[in-house]
Amino acid sequence: MAQPRFQPQRLSPQRLHFCGEVVPTQQGDVSAKLAFALASSSGYVQHLNALKARSAPFFAVIEPILNKYNIPADFKYLPLIESAWKANAVSSAGAIGYWQFMDETAEDMGLSIASGNDERTDLSKSTEAACKYIKFLYHKLGSWTLVAAAYNGGVGMVQRKIVKTGHRDYYSMTMNAETGYYLYRILAMKELFTNPAYGIGSAGMMLASAGNAYELERQQARRMGWLKDDEPEPVGVPIESLYQPDVPLRSEAYVMDSLLTELLKHKPSSTPVFTGDATARLIQAGPLKVGQSWSFALTEDVQIGEDFLKSGDVIYAVVDDLDARGNIFLRATKAISAETKTTIQLTLMAMNPATGLAGIPRPKTIKPGWVVQWKL
């Protein structure tokens, strides 16, 4: 059966997105990670015009191939993040080339990895293979953000997270540090390349006024010998641009900075408290290690789906993760009725009442009676 073509959302140009999927910057940890990624990339700003000029011929080759496979153009930043445009880049894990393919994946996608003919170092061929792999990942995961995460951390890891959490939201999943930060690096690079507030200087103004940017990229690629005049354009449906010439751009990062500045001027007198869908007190804590089981007793009646749970019913949770900031990520997997001893399968996430997000600060002493908020 033919796969449906990607249909991007009609979004305001000001709204930050990855491949048409809105970035939930209203969530505190999301905006904090994005701000950190932008700050970490700030060293590029003074050399941004040179980086854009260096990237242009690569984009000229990659963009039409992405179009051919109906893959959103935001994926063109992956090889910049992965290899910094170095054909012979080799990772500590042994991944090679522009798109950093491991041996097995490269061969599965039809690339030769023979000594002296390693096609991972060929920009066009490796981009074709990357598109096939990205399409494979999207068929498995159904979300472009999760595809980016799987490209970095592996499809198996992402699928296990989906099963554990019961949802497909990258931004609220607990992943290893590299994968959990990977998409923010791409978003930061996209912001640097597309936000007019960065890199506005004489070179930037000259490029902006010199004509069609796409044609300039292709001309530079021809000068470098990567494209030939007699080569036909790849056939495909271009991904719809969110840029509208008649709408002035005011980037979300700029808006976020302004809002944060105003908020810091007027610090609230009290910290907001978020209430979960259920409240339970700790009965017994297992070892403070990933995968260990803890038990809690509900302190109030609650209905979860078609199941009605009463105060005193026991829920069992596992430790999903422990981060460097001392947060514990707990996921409840089942409940047992104190009255009927019936087992009910469920999924609840322990919630930080200060942020409304998963991951609760670990108290100095973990002992029975500790009250935790949970959300569906």
C-alpha positions, 0 to 999 in steps of 0.5 A, a space after each residue: 500500500 502506498 504511504 501517504 505523502 507528508 502534509 505539513 501543517 499551516 503554521 505561523 512563521 513565528 511558531 517554532 517547529 520541526 518538520 511541521 510538528 510544533 515545539 511546545 516551548 510553553 513547557 519550562 524544560 523545553 524552553 530551557 533546553 532550547 535556550 541552552 542549545 542556542 547559547 551553546 551554538 552562539 559561537 557560530 554566530 560570528 562565523 555564521 555567514 561563512 558557515 552558511 556559504 560553506 553549507 550552501 553547496 551541500 544543501 543544494 545536493 541534499 534538498 532536492 533528494 529530500 524532496 524526491 523522497 518527500 522528507 521535510 527539509 529540516 532534515 538537511 541539518 542532520 549531516 551538519 550536526 552529525 559530521 560537520 560536512 566532513 566526508 571522512 568523519 568517523 565517530 567513536 562508535 565507528 559510524 562513517 561519512 556525512 550521515 554517520 552510518 554504521 556498517 550494518 545500516 549502510 549495507 541495509 540501505 544499499 551502500 557499499 562499505 568496501 575499502 576504497 569504495 565506501 559510499 558513505 563518503 559520497 554525498 549524493 549516494 549517502 543522502 539517498 540512503 539516509 532518505 530511505 532510512 528516514 522513511 523506514 523510521 517514519 513508517 515505524 514511529 509516525 513522528 518526525 521528532 521521534 525519527 530524529 531521536 531514533 536516528 541518534 539513539 536507535 529505533 529500538 530505544 525509542 520504541 521501548 520508550 513509547 511502550 514504557 510511557 504510553 505516548 509518542 511525545 519526544 519532549 516528555 520522554 526521558 532519554 539518555 543525555 545525547 538523544 534527549 538533547 539531539 533535537 534541540 541541537 538541530 533546532 538551534 542550528 535551524 534557528 541560526 540559519 533561518 532567523 534574520 536576527 542572526 548574522 545580519 551584516 554586509 555579507 548577509 545583506 549581499 546574499 539576501 539581495 543577490 537573487 534566488 537563494 536556491 539557484 545560488 546554492 546550485 551554482 556554487 555546487 556546480 562550481 565545486 563539481 558536485 552537480 552537472 548542467 546535464 543532470 536532471 532535477 530529481 522528481 518529487 513534491 517539494 515540502 511546503 515552506 512555512 515562510 510567507 514573504 508578506 508576513 514579517 518574521 519575528 522569531 520565537 527565540 526572540 519572543 521567548 527572550 523578551 517574555 523571559 526578561 519581562 517575567 524575571 522583572 516581576 518575580 511571582 510572590 508564590 510558586 504555582 502548584 500543579 495538581 495531578 490526576 491522582 495522589 498517592 503516598 509511598 508505602 515501600 521504596 525499592 532501591 534507587 535504581 532504574 527498573 526497581 519497583 516501588 509501591 504507593 497507596 492512593 489517598 483519594 478515589 479516582 477514575 482511570 478510563 473505565 476503572 474506578 479506584 478507591 483510596 487505599 488501593 495500591 499502585 506499583 511503579 518502576 523507576 524509569 530514570 534518575 537524572 543528574 539534577 536529582 529528579 526521579 522518573 516514576 511510572 506506575 504500571 498497575 493497581 491492585 484493589 484493596 477490596 477485591 484484590 483485582 489487578 488493573 493495568 494502567 499508566 501513570 507518571 509521577 509529576 513535579 507539582 512545581 512544573 507540571 512535568 514528569 520527574 520529581 525532585 528526590 527528597 533528602 530522606 525517602 520514607 513511607 508517607 511521602 506524597 506524590 502527584 500522578 498524571 495520566 
